């Protein structure tokens, strides 16, 4: 299957700082990427849909100014958690669909665990 | 809007016995249905999907799932469980193309599968 790389896998930061998480499709072009957040022992919550060359579409209740998403190329989307606070600590997972043809399934990165002190 | 339910938080099975992880869905039109598996601190791995065709879908690692339209179910099954199958399993659904939310995949709450030796 297609490979999605996510970096960093773990990050610890101080409250008030910003953290950037990268999501790359290694062997395919991804016009659409999705960012999910997962709390301990809970399901994945879709945060936003990232479209190459246009603004991201955020789900209800997700602060767009807090979670900045940039999809500048067909292989890279970034999520920046701005002015992070302890309640932003979570497991963030990106995913991508192969190309523009809708094959159905998503391919996921390995996730990034953010801890805000 | 589409939704998916996994009624069991945990399923315990002895190694060698058959296993079933339940999933029911609600969606407009004919659904796209998926199963994913997640190991600790990792991203999600795609197991199988149903788009159209045979109701019994075979996937990775010997897993299969049966689409039942009348019961709106898509239960995951395996004839003989392995200890290595122990993980968190997610059922997911999306609406087919043509619906406003068709690009999004929505996940169930997850079922933790525990296989005892």
Interface residues (C-beta under 8 A of the other chain):
Chain A: X1 X4 X6 X32 X34 X36 X42 X43 X44 X46 X49 X91 X93 X95 X102 X104 X105 X106 X107 X108 X109 X110 X111 X113
Chain B: X32 X34 X36 X41 X42 X43 X44 X45 X46 X49 X51 X90 X94 X97 X103 X104 X105 X106 X107 X108 X109 X110
